[in-house]
Amino acid sequence: MQVEVVTPERVIYSGESTMVVTRTLSGEVAFLPHHAPFLGALVENHTRVYVEGERVEDIAVLGGFVEVSNNRVTILAERAELADEIDIEHVRRVLEDAEHRALNSDDPEILAELRRNQARLSAAGG
C-alpha cells in the first residue's frame, strides 16, 4: 500500500509499505494493505512504517490526522520527524527539564511538551 506522511512544511515519507502502526485518540491502530476506510485524530506517538523486508521507518508524529482509503495511508501531521533527524541527547535534556517542571505544575503545556518529547525519544530509539 502507498503511505505518505506530510507536514505543513514538507513530505516526511512517501513510499510503499506492508503495515503502518500509529496512535489515535482511541488507541494504537495498525493498517495493512486493503484496510477498510478509516479517519482518525492522532496523538503524539512513535509511528512505524514497515517497508518490504525487515526495514522500518520510525517517525515521531506530533498530532494531526490519519486517513485510509483505496489502499493508501495518509498521515497529515502537525509536526513529524524521521528518527535519524532527532538529536537524542537534546531530546533527553529537554525531556528531563520538562519532567522537573511537571512535578510542580499541572500546566497542560508542560504535559504536552512531555508527550511530544517522549514520542520523539521513542521514535529515535532512545
C-alpha positions, 0 to 999 in steps of 0.5 A, spaced: 500 500 500 502 507 498 503 511 505 505 518 505 506 522 511 506 530 510 507 536 514 505 543 513 512 544 511 514 538 507 513 530 505 516 526 511 515 519 507 512 517 501 513 510 499 510 503 499 509 499 505 506 492 508 503 495 515 503 502 518 502 502 526 500 509 529 496 512 535 489 515 535 485 518 540 482 511 541 488 507 541 494 504 537 491 502 530 495 498 525 493 498 517 495 493 512 494 493 505 486 493 503 484 496 510 477 498 510 476 506 510 478 509 516 479 517 519 482 518 525 485 524 530 492 522 532 496 523 538 503 524 539 506 517 538 512 513 535 509 511 528 512 505 524 512 504 517 514 497 515 517 497 508 518 490 504 523 486 508 525 487 515 526 495 514 522 500 518 521 507 518 520 510 525 517 517 525 515 521 531 508 524 529 506 530 533 498 530 532 494 531 526 490 526 522 490 519 519 486 517 513 485 510 509 482 509 503 483 505 496 489 502 499 493 508 501 495 511 508 495 518 509 498 521 515 497 529 515 501 531 521 502 537 525 509 536 526 513 529 524 520 527 524 524 521 521 528 518 527 535 519 524 533 527 524 532 527 532 538 529 536 537 524 542 541 527 547 537 534 546 531 530 546 533 527 553 535 534 556 529 537 554 525 531 556 528 531 563 527 539 564 520 538 562 519 532 567 522 537 573 517 542 571 511 537 571 512 535 578 510 542 580 505 544 575 499 541 572 500 546 566 497 542 560 503 545 556 508 542 560 504 535 559 504 536 552 511 538 551 512 531 555 508 527 550 511 530 544 518 529 547 517 522 549 514 520 542 520 523 539 525 519 544 521 513 542 521 514 535 529 515 535 530 509 539 532 512 545 
